[in-house]
């Protein structure tokens, strides 16, 4: 797959270039070419693979969108939020249209529309020349193209709100378009995914769907369910924060769709939770891309492209025994410091998700784990030390982005069932998530008794908000969820208060130890740490070294208040501004709303 995309780029580039000529009403040179390409499965596959090329362009998802979108939330933050600058501004709800990280013509905005244009060409060609019926190769390719276009649009909407709607290849009359209501876009891509679900097979039913780097029915349905919740949720419109007033996007209609689609995936048996949370994330870092498990679809990066670990892994100070990706790789963002302490101590997701150490300077190419500070944690879901491949690129790591996994399908089913049918209908889905999280000896209390006590719609909903936190910290899905729940500012403010209590070891964090004790394990690399659990205050003995577990670096108030910029209301900054270069190049068609 990763090598085929290079070839795909050559095929789609010729089509795209021909389309550009149409702007000037030049004679159509590509008609015969398109008739051959989109009626021949092998050639059409190359063109559809080309839709994915913009994902990996330098300032697209790879280097700009994925490293910044989704920060900051009540569980995740940019670890340098307190350092003034354009990078931090993207995360602290103070982005400007001239942001130097983003205000370039090759930025993610442009690359997303490049992907959309490629998809539009493929969709038109397949419909016109391909006879794309269910059960055929060309039918699958149409379903894949429709889904890839929906991915680009879904990400445009969640980052920018209302955006131009382009569902046909560009011509001279449509070079410049104003923004459309996101409601229009949501309705179209939800409809498109409904069609795609009839065209693409379940995981492992065909060679194409053997890999999570290709589109399959479980992902299409799960993604459609995600979009249904987002489309009907609260969000900032130009006239304020509200739900859509379009009857087609009502809570009743969209939650029913989300429940039906998620239940369809669950009933299919074609996707499942990995029995161990840690094993799932180890397999991810080992680049296991076999379909039919927990990962439903992954944004595919070649070995020398993509920055998931480069950005988010446990920090490595230098090249060492685990990688040669360069100095200070990983650790640009991490969990908020209290998240570790909010987990139940028996929850196996805790130690996978939240890591209190980094790898120090290598000596003879061997780096050891080093404790940092109470206020600096790393995402443990991304680890060079869990990879099989040794990364040698100095700018990229090549590890895919998990776009959706089966755990989200279960929690969507729980949320929609709770809304429409009550907490009893939601309970089995929440129990399945928690049963994986807790050891069998703890399940009677932590799974069955815990969930059975959630007897009202409100208590179940609040439990689901928390469960999303425990399940998805570090995956940068939280921001959109908080927005659609109308909880963004309230949860950020709550997080600031929780950090204040943690920094002073008071309130709900009064029993968090102020001293850790550590020694090295037999490998002389890994730390054996005592004192991370609440109440562990007894000195374990002379074999251990004491380490103050306190807030260091920037003053606690300064760091805590950088979760969002003081004086800014995050609810009024739910979206980034359209970057100035695109405003200037829009022939007066594009403007920024939301008081930018």
C-alpha positions as CSV (number, residue, x, y, z in Angstrom):
1,X,0.0,0.0,0.0
2,X,2.6,2.6,1.1
3,X,4.6,2.1,-2.1
4,X,1.5,2.0,-4.4
5,X,0.5,5.5,-3.2
6,X,3.6,6.9,-4.9
7,X,2.5,5.4,-8.2
8,X,-1.0,6.6,-7.5
9,X,0.2,10.1,-7.3
10,X,1.5,9.9,-10.8
11,X,-1.8,8.7,-12.2
12,X,-4.0,11.2,-10.3
13,X,-1.6,14.1,-11.1
14,X,-2.2,13.7,-14.8
15,X,-5.9,13.9,-14.2
16,X,-5.7,16.8,-11.8
17,X,-3.5,18.7,-14.3
18,X,-6.0,18.1,-17.0
19,X,-8.7,19.4,-14.8
20,X,-6.8,22.6,-14.1
21,X,-6.8,23.2,-17.8
22,X,-10.5,23.3,-17.7
23,X,-10.4,26.5,-15.7
24,X,-9.4,28.3,-18.9
25,X,-12.0,26.4,-21.0
26,X,-9.2,24.6,-22.9
27,X,-10.3,21.6,-25.0
28,X,-10.9,18.6,-22.7
29,X,-7.8,16.5,-23.2
30,X,-8.6,14.0,-20.4
31,X,-11.9,12.6,-21.5
32,X,-10.5,9.5,-23.2
33,X,-8.0,9.0,-20.5
34,X,-10.6,9.1,-17.8
35,X,-12.8,6.7,-19.7
36,X,-10.0,4.2,-19.8
37,X,-8.7,4.8,-16.3
38,X,-12.1,4.7,-14.5
39,X,-13.4,1.6,-16.4
40,X,-10.2,-0.4,-15.6
41,X,-10.0,-1.5,-12.0
42,X,-6.2,-1.5,-11.8
43,X,-5.9,2.0,-13.1
44,X,-8.8,3.3,-11.1
45,X,-7.3,1.9,-8.0
46,X,-4.2,3.9,-8.6
47,X,-6.2,7.0,-9.0
48,X,-8.2,6.4,-5.8
49,X,-5.0,5.7,-3.9
50,X,-3.9,9.1,-5.1
51,X,-6.6,10.7,-3.0
52,X,-4.5,9.8,0.0
53,X,-1.4,11.6,-1.2
54,X,-2.2,15.0,0.3
55,X,-2.4,13.4,3.8
56,X,1.3,13.1,3.9
57,X,2.4,16.4,2.3
58,X,4.8,18.4,4.4
59,X,2.5,21.0,5.9
60,X,-0.7,18.9,5.7
61,X,-1.8,16.2,8.2
62,X,1.8,15.1,8.6
63,X,3.4,18.3,9.9
64,X,0.6,20.7,10.9
65,X,-2.9,19.3,11.3
66,X,-2.2,16.2,13.4
67,X,0.5,17.8,15.7
68,X,-1.8,20.6,16.7
69,X,-5.5,19.9,16.1
70,X,-7.3,18.7,19.2
71,X,-5.1,20.6,21.8
72,X,-5.8,21.8,24.4
73,X,-8.6,19.9,26.3
74,X,-9.4,18.8,29.8
75,X,-7.2,15.8,29.4
76,X,-4.4,16.8,26.9
77,X,-2.2,19.8,26.4
78,X,0.7,21.1,24.4
79,X,3.6,20.7,26.8
80,X,4.9,24.2,25.9
81,X,1.5,26.0,26.2
82,X,3.1,28.6,28.5
83,X,5.7,29.6,25.9
84,X,4.3,32.5,23.9
85,X,4.4,31.9,20.1
86,X,2.4,30.8,17.1
87,X,2.7,27.1,17.9
88,X,1.2,27.6,21.4
89,X,-1.5,30.0,20.0
90,X,-2.9,27.1,18.0
91,X,-3.5,25.2,21.2
92,X,-4.5,27.9,23.7
93,X,-7.5,29.2,21.7
94,X,-5.7,32.3,20.4
95,X,-4.8,31.4,16.8
96,X,-4.5,34.4,14.4
97,X,-5.2,34.2,10.6
98,X,-1.5,35.1,10.1
99,X,-0.2,32.3,12.3
100,X,3.3,31.5,11.0
101,X,2.8,27.7,11.5
102,X,-0.2,27.7,9.2
103,X,-0.4,30.7,7.0
104,X,1.2,29.1,3.9
105,X,-0.3,28.1,0.5
106,X,0.6,24.4,1.1
107,X,-1.0,24.2,4.5
108,X,-3.5,21.5,5.6
109,X,-6.5,23.6,4.4
110,X,-5.1,23.6,0.8
111,X,-4.1,19.9,1.0
112,X,-7.5,18.9,2.3
113,X,-9.1,20.6,-0.7
114,X,-6.5,19.0,-3.0
115,X,-7.6,15.6,-1.6
116,X,-11.3,16.6,-2.1
117,X,-10.6,17.6,-5.7
118,X,-8.8,14.3,-6.4
119,X,-11.8,12.5,-4.9
120,X,-14.3,14.5,-6.9
121,X,-12.5,13.5,-10.1
122,X,-12.5,9.9,-9.2
123,X,-16.1,9.9,-8.1
124,X,-17.2,11.5,-11.3
125,X,-15.1,9.2,-13.4
126,X,-16.2,6.0,-11.7
127,X,-19.9,7.0,-11.9
128,X,-19.5,8.0,-15.6
129,X,-17.3,5.2,-16.9
130,X,-17.1,2.5,-14.3
131,X,-20.5,0.8,-13.6
132,X,-19.6,0.8,-9.9
133,X,-22.0,-1.8,-8.5
134,X,-21.8,-3.5,-5.1
135,X,-19.6,-6.6,-5.2
136,X,-17.4,-5.2,-8.0
137,X,-13.9,-3.8,-7.8
138,X,-15.1,-0.5,-9.3
139,X,-17.9,-0.4,-6.8
140,X,-15.5,-0.8,-3.9
141,X,-13.3,2.0,-5.3
142,X,-16.3,4.4,-5.5
143,X,-17.1,3.6,-1.9
144,X,-13.5,4.2,-0.9
145,X,-13.4,7.5,-2.8
146,X,-16.7,8.7,-1.2
147,X,-15.3,7.8,2.2
148,X,-11.9,9.5,1.7
149,X,-13.7,12.7,0.6
150,X,-15.9,12.5,3.7
151,X,-12.8,12.2,5.9
152,X,-11.3,15.4,4.4
153,X,-14.6,17.3,4.9
154,X,-15.1,16.0,8.4
155,X,-11.7,17.3,9.4
156,X,-12.3,20.6,7.7
157,X,-15.5,21.1,9.6
158,X,-14.1,20.2,13.0
159,X,-11.2,22.6,12.5
160,X,-12.9,25.5,10.7
161,X,-16.7,25.1,11.1
162,X,-18.4,26.4,7.9
163,X,-16.3,25.8,4.8
164,X,-16.8,25.9,1.0
165,X,-18.7,22.8,-0.2
166,X,-17.2,21.3,-3.4
167,X,-18.7,18.0,-4.5
168,X,-17.9,18.3,-8.2
169,X,-14.5,18.8,-9.9
170,X,-13.5,22.5,-10.2
171,X,-14.4,24.4,-13.4
172,X,-14.0,28.0,-14.4
173,X,-17.3,29.0,-12.7
174,X,-16.4,27.4,-9.4
175,X,-12.8,28.4,-8.8
176,X,-13.9,30.8,-6.1
177,X,-16.6,29.7,-3.7
178,X,-17.9,31.2,-0.4
179,X,-18.4,29.1,2.7
180,X,-21.4,26.9,2.9
181,X,-23.2,26.0,6.1
182,X,-21.6,22.9,7.6
183,X,-25.1,21.5,7.8
184,X,-25.0,21.1,4.0
185,X,-21.7,19.4,4.2
186,X,-22.7,17.1,7.0
187,X,-25.9,16.0,5.2
188,X,-23.9,15.2,2.0
189,X,-21.1,13.3,3.6
190,X,-23.5,11.3,5.8
191,X,-25.5,10.4,2.7
192,X,-22.3,9.5,0.9
193,X,-21.2,7.2,3.7
194,X,-24.6,5.5,3.5
195,X,-23.9,4.8,-0.1
196,X,-20.4,3.8,0.6
197,X,-21.5,1.2,3.2
198,X,-23.4,-0.6,0.4
199,X,-20.3,-0.7,-1.8
200,X,-17.4,-1.7,0.5
201,X,-17.0,-5.1,2.1
202,X,-16.5,-5.9,5.8
203,X,-12.9,-6.4,7.0
204,X,-11.2,-9.4,5.5
205,X,-14.0,-10.2,3.1
206,X,-11.7,-9.2,0.2
207,X,-8.0,-8.7,-0.4
208,X,-8.5,-4.9,-0.3
209,X,-10.1,-5.0,3.2
210,X,-7.5,-7.2,4.7
211,X,-5.6,-4.1,5.8
212,X,-6.7,-1.1,8.0
213,X,-5.0,1.1,5.5
214,X,-7.9,0.5,3.1
215,X,-11.6,1.4,3.7
216,X,-14.0,-1.3,5.0
217,X,-17.6,-1.4,6.0
218,X,-17.0,-1.4,9.7
219,X,-15.1,1.8,9.5
220,X,-17.6,3.5,7.1
221,X,-20.5,2.7,9.5
222,X,-18.6,3.6,12.6
223,X,-17.5,6.9,11.0
224,X,-21.0,7.6,9.9
225,X,-22.1,7.2,13.5
226,X,-19.4,9.5,14.7
227,X,-20.5,12.2,12.2
228,X,-24.1,11.8,13.2
229,X,-23.3,12.7,16.8
230,X,-21.2,15.6,15.7
231,X,-23.7,17.0,13.2
232,X,-26.5,17.0,15.8
233,X,-24.3,18.3,18.7
234,X,-23.7,21.7,20.0
235,X,-21.1,23.8,18.1
236,X,-20.3,27.4,17.4
237,X,-22.2,28.8,14.4
238,X,-21.6,32.4,13.3
239,X,-24.7,33.4,15.3
240,X,-23.7,31.6,18.5
241,X,-23.4,28.2,20.1
242,X,-26.3,25.9,19.4
243,X,-27.4,22.7,17.7
244,X,-28.4,22.6,14.1
245,X,-31.9,23.8,13.3
246,X,-32.1,21.5,10.3
247,X,-34.7,18.8,11.0
248,X,-32.6,16.3,9.2
249,X,-29.8,16.8,11.7
250,X,-32.0,16.7,14.8
251,X,-30.9,14.7,17.9
252,X,-33.7,12.3,17.4
253,X,-32.7,11.6,13.8
254,X,-29.0,11.6,14.2
255,X,-28.8,9.6,17.4
256,X,-31.0,6.9,15.8
257,X,-28.7,6.8,12.9
258,X,-25.6,6.6,15.2
259,X,-27.2,3.8,17.2
260,X,-28.3,1.8,14.2
261,X,-24.9,2.1,12.5
262,X,-22.9,1.3,15.6
263,X,-25.1,-1.7,16.4
264,X,-24.7,-2.9,12.9
265,X,-20.9,-2.9,13.4
266,X,-21.2,-4.7,16.7
267,X,-23.6,-7.3,15.4
268,X,-21.4,-8.1,12.4
269,X,-18.6,-9.6,14.5
270,X,-16.2,-8.2,12.0
271,X,-14.4,-5.9,14.5
272,X,-13.5,-6.5,18.1
273,X,-11.6,-5.1,21.1
274,X,-8.1,-6.4,21.5
275,X,-8.3,-8.4,24.8
276,X,-5.5,-6.3,26.3
277,X,-5.3,-2.5,26.1
278,X,-1.5,-2.6,26.3
279,X,-1.3,-5.3,23.6
280,X,-3.4,-3.2,21.3
281,X,-1.1,-0.2,21.6
282,X,2.0,-2.4,21.3
283,X,0.6,-3.8,18.0
284,X,0.0,-0.3,16.8
285,X,3.6,0.8,17.4
286,X,4.7,-2.5,15.8
287,X,2.7,-1.4,12.7
288,X,0.4,-4.4,12.6
289,X,-2.2,-3.3,10.0
290,X,-4.3,-6.5,9.8
291,X,-8.0,-5.7,9.6
292,X,-10.7,-7.3,11.7
293,X,-9.4,-6.2,15.1
294,X,-9.8,-2.9,17.0
295,X,-8.3,-0.5,14.6
296,X,-11.0,0.3,11.9
297,X,-9.0,2.6,9.6
298,X,-5.6,4.2,9.8
299,X,-4.3,7.2,7.9
300,X,-1.4,5.5,6.0
301,X,2.0,7.0,6.1
302,X,5.1,5.6,4.3
303,X,8.1,4.6,6.5
304,X,9.7,8.0,5.9
305,X,6.6,10.1,6.3
306,X,4.4,11.0,9.2
307,X,5.1,12.4,12.7
308,X,2.9,10.5,15.2
309,X,5.8,9.4,17.4
310,X,8.0,12.3,16.4
311,X,5.3,14.5,18.0
312,X,3.6,12.5,20.6
313,X,5.8,9.6,21.8
314,X,7.4,9.4,25.2
315,X,10.2,11.9,25.0
316,X,13.7,10.7,23.9
317,X,16.4,13.2,24.6
318,X,18.9,11.9,22.0
319,X,19.2,9.1,19.5
320,X,19.5,5.9,21.4
321,X,19.0,2.1,21.4
322,X,15.4,2.6,20.3
323,X,15.5,5.1,17.5
324,X,17.7,7.4,15.4
325,X,14.9,9.9,14.7
326,X,16.9,12.9,16.2
327,X,17.1,14.8,19.4
328,X,14.2,15.6,21.6
329,X,11.7,13.5,19.7
330,X,8.3,12.9,21.2
331,X,6.8,14.8,24.1
332,X,5.4,17.9,22.4
333,X,2.1,17.2,24.1
334,X,1.0,15.0,27.0
335,X,-1.8,14.2,29.4
336,X,-2.8,16.8,31.9
337,X,-0.9,16.0,35.2
338,X,-4.0,14.9,37.1
339,X,-5.3,12.5,34.5
340,X,-3.1,9.7,35.9
341,X,-4.6,10.2,39.3
342,X,-8.2,10.2,38.1
343,X,-7.8,6.6,36.8
344,X,-8.8,3.9,39.2
345,X,-5.5,2.3,40.3
346,X,-6.6,-1.1,39.0
347,X,-7.5,0.3,35.5
348,X,-5.0,-1.2,33.1
349,X,-5.3,1.8,30.7
350,X,-3.7,4.1,33.2
351,X,0.0,3.1,32.9
352,X,-0.3,2.6,29.1
353,X,-1.7,6.1,28.7
354,X,0.2,8.3,31.2
355,X,4.0,8.1,31.5
356,X,5.9,10.1,34.1
357,X,9.4,9.6,32.7
358,X,11.5,10.4,29.6
359,X,14.6,8.7,28.1
360,X,17.7,10.8,29.0
361,X,20.9,11.5,27.1
362,X,22.3,8.2,25.7
363,X,25.7,7.0,26.9
364,X,27.3,4.6,24.4
365,X,24.0,4.7,22.6
366,X,22.1,3.5,25.7
367,X,19.5,5.8,27.2
368,X,17.9,5.3,30.6
369,X,14.5,6.4,31.9
370,X,14.5,9.6,33.9
371,X,11.8,11.1,36.1
372,X,10.7,14.6,35.2
373,X,8.2,16.6,37.3
374,X,4.7,16.3,38.5
375,X,3.5,18.7,35.8
376,X,5.1,17.0,32.8
377,X,3.7,13.7,31.6
378,X,3.9,11.9,28.2
379,X,1.5,9.8,26.1
380,X,2.4,6.2,26.6
381,X,0.3,5.1,23.6
382,X,3.2,6.2,21.3
383,X,6.5,4.5,22.1
384,X,9.7,4.1,20.0
385,X,10.6,1.4,22.4
386,X,7.6,-0.7,21.3
387,X,8.5,-0.5,17.6
388,X,9.9,-3.4,15.6
389,X,11.2,-1.1,12.9
390,X,14.2,1.1,13.9
391,X,13.5,4.7,12.7
392,X,16.4,6.4,11.0
393,X,14.7,9.3,9.3
394,X,15.5,12.6,11.1
395,X,12.2,14.2,10.4
396,X,9.5,11.5,10.2
397,X,8.7,8.2,11.8
398,X,6.3,6.6,9.4
399,X,3.8,5.3,12.0
400,X,0.1,5.6,10.9
401,X,-2.5,7.7,12.6
402,X,-5.4,5.6,14.0
403,X,-8.4,7.4,12.7
404,X,-11.0,5.3,14.5
405,X,-11.1,2.2,16.6
406,X,-13.8,-0.2,17.7
407,X,-13.8,1.1,21.3
408,X,-15.3,4.3,20.0
409,X,-18.1,2.4,18.2
410,X,-19.0,0.8,21.6
411,X,-19.1,4.2,23.3
412,X,-21.1,5.8,20.5
413,X,-23.6,2.9,20.9
414,X,-23.7,3.5,24.6
415,X,-24.3,7.3,24.3
416,X,-27.0,6.9,21.6
417,X,-28.7,4.1,23.4
418,X,-28.7,6.1,26.7
419,X,-30.3,9.1,24.9
420,X,-33.0,7.1,23.0
421,X,-33.6,4.0,25.2
422,X,-32.2,4.8,28.6
423,X,-29.3,3.7,30.7
424,X,-30.2,0.0,30.7
425,X,-29.7,-0.1,27.0
426,X,-26.4,1.6,27.2
427,X,-25.0,-0.6,30.0
428,X,-23.8,-3.6,28.0
429,X,-21.6,-1.4,25.8
430,X,-20.0,0.4,28.7
431,X,-19.5,-2.9,30.5
432,X,-17.6,-4.3,27.5
433,X,-15.2,-1.3,27.5
434,X,-14.6,-1.6,31.2
435,X,-14.3,-5.4,31.2
436,X,-11.3,-5.0,29.0
437,X,-9.9,-2.3,31.3
438,X,-10.0,-4.1,34.6
439,X,-8.5,-7.5,35.6
440,X,-11.0,-10.3,36.1
441,X,-10.8,-10.2,39.9
442,X,-11.9,-6.6,40.0
443,X,-14.8,-6.8,37.4
444,X,-17.6,-7.6,39.9
445,X,-17.1,-4.2,41.5
446,X,-15.4,-2.1,38.8
447,X,-17.6,-3.3,35.9
448,X,-20.9,-4.9,37.0
449,X,-21.6,-3.0,40.2
450,X,-20.3,0.3,38.8
451,X,-22.4,0.2,35.6
452,X,-25.5,-1.3,37.3
453,X,-25.5,1.7,39.7
454,X,-25.9,4.1,36.7
455,X,-29.7,4.1,36.7
456,X,-30.6,7.5,35.3
457,X,-29.9,9.0,31.9
458,X,-27.9,11.8,33.6
459,X,-25.6,9.5,35.6
460,X,-25.0,7.3,32.6
461,X,-24.1,10.2,30.4
462,X,-21.7,11.6,33.0
463,X,-20.1,8.2,33.3
464,X,-19.7,8.0,29.5
465,X,-18.0,11.5,29.5
466,X,-15.5,10.1,32.0
467,X,-15.1,6.8,30.2
468,X,-14.2,8.6,27.0
469,X,-11.5,10.4,28.9
470,X,-10.0,7.1,30.3
471,X,-10.2,5.4,26.9
472,X,-9.1,8.1,24.5
473,X,-6.6,10.3,26.3
474,X,-3.8,11.0,23.8
475,X,-5.8,10.4,20.7
476,X,-7.0,14.0,20.3
477,X,-10.6,13.2,19.9
478,X,-11.7,14.9,23.1
479,X,-12.0,18.5,21.8
480,X,-14.7,17.7,19.3
481,X,-16.5,15.7,21.9
482,X,-16.5,18.5,24.5
483,X,-17.7,20.9,21.8
484,X,-20.7,18.7,20.8
485,X,-21.5,18.1,24.5
486,X,-21.4,21.9,25.1
487,X,-18.8,21.4,27.8
488,X,-15.6,22.9,26.4
489,X,-15.0,25.9,28.6
490,X,-16.7,24.3,31.7
491,X,-14.4,21.3,31.4
492,X,-11.3,23.4,30.8
493,X,-12.1,25.5,33.8
494,X,-12.6,22.3,35.9
495,X,-9.2,21.0,34.6
496,X,-7.5,24.2,35.8
497,X,-9.0,23.8,39.2
498,X,-7.9,20.2,39.4
499,X,-4.4,21.1,38.4
500,X,-4.3,23.8,41.1
501,X,-5.3,21.2,43.7
502,X,-2.7,18.7,42.4
503,X,0.1,21.3,42.4
504,X,-0.6,22.0,46.1
505,X,-1.4,18.4,47.0
506,X,-4.8,19.5,48.4
507,X,-8.5,18.7,47.9
508,X,-9.1,15.7,45.8
509,X,-5.4,15.2,45.3
510,X,-4.3,15.6,49.0
511,X,-3.2,11.9,49.1
512,X,-0.9,12.2,46.0
513,X,2.6,11.6,47.4
514,X,5.1,14.5,47.3
515,X,8.0,12.2,47.0
516,X,8.7,9.3,44.6
517,X,11.2,6.6,45.1
518,X,13.0,4.8,42.3
519,X,15.6,2.2,41.4
520,X,16.6,0.6,38.1
521,X,15.3,-2.7,37.1
522,X,17.6,-5.6,36.0
523,X,17.9,-4.1,32.5
524,X,19.5,-1.0,34.1
525,X,17.3,1.1,31.7
526,X,13.7,0.9,33.1
527,X,12.6,2.5,36.3
528,X,11.0,0.7,39.2
529,X,9.0,3.5,40.8
530,X,7.2,3.6,44.2
531,X,5.0,6.5,45.2
532,X,3.0,7.0,42.0
533,X,-0.2,5.6,43.6
534,X,-2.2,7.6,46.0
535,X,-1.2,7.1,49.6
536,X,2.2,5.5,48.8
537,X,4.2,7.5,51.3
538,X,6.3,4.9,53.2
539,X,10.0,4.9,52.2
540,X,10.5,1.5,50.6
541,X,14.2,1.3,51.7
542,X,17.8,2.0,51.0
543,X,17.7,0.4,47.6
544,X,15.5,3.3,46.3
545,X,16.5,6.9,45.7
546,X,14.1,9.7,46.8
547,X,12.8,12.1,44.1
548,X,10.7,15.2,44.9
549,X,7.4,14.9,43.1
550,X,6.5,18.6,42.7
551,X,5.4,21.2,40.2
552,X,8.6,22.6,38.6
553,X,9.6,24.9,35.8
554,X,7.1,27.6,35.0
555,X,5.2,28.9,38.0
556,X,2.2,26.6,38.6
557,X,-0.3,29.4,38.1
558,X,1.3,30.5,34.8
559,X,1.4,26.9,33.5
560,X,-2.1,26.1,34.6
561,X,-3.5,29.3,33.1
562,X,-1.9,28.5,29.8
563,X,-4.5,25.7,29.2
564,X,-6.3,28.5,27.4
565,X,-5.1,32.1,27.0
566,X,-6.3,34.3,29.9
567,X,-9.0,36.7,28.7
568,X,-10.1,34.3,25.9
569,X,-13.3,32.3,26.0
570,X,-12.7,28.9,24.4
571,X,-16.4,28.6,23.6
572,X,-16.0,31.6,21.3
573,X,-12.8,30.0,19.8
574,X,-14.0,26.5,19.0
575,X,-12.5,26.8,15.5
576,X,-9.3,28.1,13.9
577,X,-9.5,31.1,11.6
578,X,-9.2,30.5,7.9
579,X,-5.5,31.5,7.3
580,X,-5.0,34.8,5.7
581,X,-3.3,33.5,2.5
582,X,-6.5,31.7,1.6
583,X,-8.7,34.7,2.5
584,X,-6.4,36.9,0.2
585,X,-6.6,34.3,-2.6
586,X,-10.4,33.9,-2.5
587,X,-11.4,36.8,-4.8
588,X,-13.3,38.2,-1.9
589,X,-15.4,35.1,-1.3
590,X,-14.0,33.9,2.1
591,X,-14.2,35.8,5.4
592,X,-13.6,34.7,9.0
593,X,-16.5,34.5,11.4
594,X,-16.5,33.9,15.1
595,X,-15.2,37.4,15.8
596,X,-11.8,36.8,14.3
